[in-house]
Amino acid sequence: MARTTFATLALCALALLSTGCPPAKKGAGSDDYSVIVGGDGVFSPDYVKLAEGAAEGTYIITPYINDTSSPGIKAFSDSFKAKFSQDPDAWAALTYDAVGTVAVAIEKAGKPDRTAIRDALAAMKSKETGYVGVTGVTFFDANGDCAKPALIAEVKGGALAKSSLQIDTTSAGDAQAGGEKPAKAAEGDPIVIGVAGPFTGQLQKFGEMIKAGAELKVEELNASGGVLGRPLKIEWGDDEGNNSKAANVANTFAANPALCVVVGHFNSTCSLAGKAIYKNAEIPAITPGSTNVQVCEGSDWYFRNLYRDDFQGYICADFVSKSLKKKTCVVFFDNDDYGTGLKDFFVKRAKENGLEVLETIEYNRESTTDFTPLITKAKYKAPEVIFIAGVYNEAALIAKACKKAGLTK
């Protein structure tokens, strides 16, 4: 009888293994659950909202946290909230600073000339010659890239907040949100700048913040005398987060002889779509959101005012292995230029750190809506960390599916 029971149990165990059933949790302790860590595309209040409680405890890498203990950030935040009835996010702050950067470049160029503005941007080669803004000092290397720190946000009590765990605590300093305002506002023919982003479509929440940051900075500049004594005027370009539509926007901008510089695009795939167009038309552009390493490479006309995906990927892996002290992870990544690039650099650094990547799981933004089969696959691996290289919409679906499956709390 005992021999029959043992054989039966053995066959049952083999059957369970063959079906890929996830291993049982050890208990209710916090170490028995996975932790979610996201790249900066996850950084949005809408991630918290859409995840419906499943986002709690998520760590997110971000180029900016609205820390009002800094006088400069507080001034910017207060102005933003007074105008838009909400706090600024990282993308509003980076766009605000990008507009400020191009305004200084136009002033230094002495005229709204595309080549002269490009040269003025390229001349911002150090902290001493860069633009001091709420996201730190914007200055560029020979490639047009910008070195800025990354911060760690955490979802606490249903809101994004600065985490007590940090890998780089460099603050944005005490930059002022606008200078002293002279009595006379700007007048004369406007200087036209283009601002491009996903103002409609699935990523419009990012676009709304980009638009708000640009509007606030232009309003402040114009009230302070404008640029070269003339008002700034924005021509908007809605790329919907789509590369073909981004190319259309870039062509429209390039064909407008009055438009002297572009702030945009947000998505890396959109910036890459516009890159050759801006280069051929010799119109300078600065992105406040695209982190793919190829955005600025090979073009003297494209700049960015935040870090790249190689830096971000390394920081994310360092945070998981060194700050959280975790040993295993599963990576979910959006199959686009941003998600794939961030995933690749995270995995590279993870291997260097001895962090075991148990699985990389691909999904497609907008078309992947049911993550249950993918989460089941991840749960079987029993990872300590779920890393998401994508944007907030799908990240929220992943977080909800993780919680439902018992993978996270």
ABEGO torsion letter per residue (X at the ends): XAAAAAAAAAAAAAAAAAAGBBBBBAEABAAABBBBBBBAAABBAAAAAAAGGAABGBBBBBABBBBAABAAAAAAAAAAAAAAGBBBBAAAAAAAAAAAAAAAAAAAAGBBBAAAAAAAAAABABAAABBBBAAEBBBBBAAGBBBBBBBBBBBBGGBBBBBABBABABBAEABBBEBBBBABBBBEBBBBBBBBBBABEAAAAAAAAAAAAAAAAAAAAAAAGEBGGBBBBBBBBBAGGBAAAAAAAAAAAAABAABABBBOBABAAAAAAAAAAAAAAGBBBBBAABABAAAABGBAABBBABBBAAAAAAAAAAAAAAAAGBABBBBBBBBBAAAAAAAAAAAAAAAAAGBBBABBBBBBBGABABAAAAAAAAAAAGBABBBBBBBAAAAAAAAAAAAAAGABX
